[in-house]
Amino acid sequence: MAKFKAKIEFETENPKVAKAIALSVTPDNLTAPKGLKVKTVAVGKKVVSIVECKKSFETFLSTVDDLIVGLQVARKSLKVI
C-alpha cells in the first residue's frame, strides 16, 4: 500500500504559544493506530506537525483534517485566555 506524508507548519505569536498548541494535540498523537504516525512539536514560534500514513488515502485525509481542527481549536482557546 502507498505511503502518504504531510507536513503542516504555521507560525504563532511567540514560542510559549507554539509549545502550548503542540502539547495540546500530543495526547491524540500518542494513540494513533499501527500504520499511522503523527508528531507535533514546537520549533521556536512555529508549530510543526508531520503525518505519515501507510493506510488508505481516506485515513490519511481524515487524520490531517482532525489534526488541523485540533490545532485550530487550541489556537482559538489560547486567544480567549
N, C-alpha and C positions, 0 to 999 in steps of 0.2 A: 504494500500500500504506500501511497505517496506520503511525503513528509511536508507539512506546511509550517511556515515560520513567519512571525510578525514581530516587529519592534515598535512599541508605542512610546513616544517621548514627548514631554512637554515641560515648559519652564514655569516655576512658581515665583512668588514674591521673594522668598528667602529660603535658606537651607532648612530652617525649622519646619516650615510648611511642607516642603518636599518630603522630609522624613516622616512627618505625621501622616501624610497621604499614603506613602509607601507602606508604612506599618499598618494602616487601616485595611489594606487588602491582603496582607500577608496570611491571615488565617485561612482565607479561601484558597490561596496558592498551595498551602500545605496539604489540603485534602484532595488534590487533583488525582483522578484515576490513572491507572497504568496507561502509558502511551500518550499522556498529556502532561506537559511541563509548563508551569507559569512561574516566572520570577520577576519580582518588582523591587527595585532599590532606589534610594535617593542618591544622586550624584551632584553635590553642591545644591544649586537651586532647581535642578531638574529631577523629574520622576521618570524612570526608565523601566519599562516592562517588556519582557521577552516571552512570547508564547510559542511553544513548539508542540506540534500535534502529529502523531502517527496514526490517528484515527481518521474518520471521514471528514470531508470538507465542511459538512454541516456542523459537526462537533467543533471544528476549528472556528468557524464563523460565530457560533453560539458562545464559545469561550471568550473570543475577542470582544463581542458585544457585551457580555456580562462584566468583563473587566473594565471596559470603558464606562459603563454605567456606575460601577463601584467607585472608580476614580472620580467621576463627576460628583457623585453623592458626597464623597469625602471632602472634596474641594469646596462644595457649596456649604457643607456643615461647618467647615473651618471659617468661612467668611461670616457666618452668623455669630460665631463666638466672639 
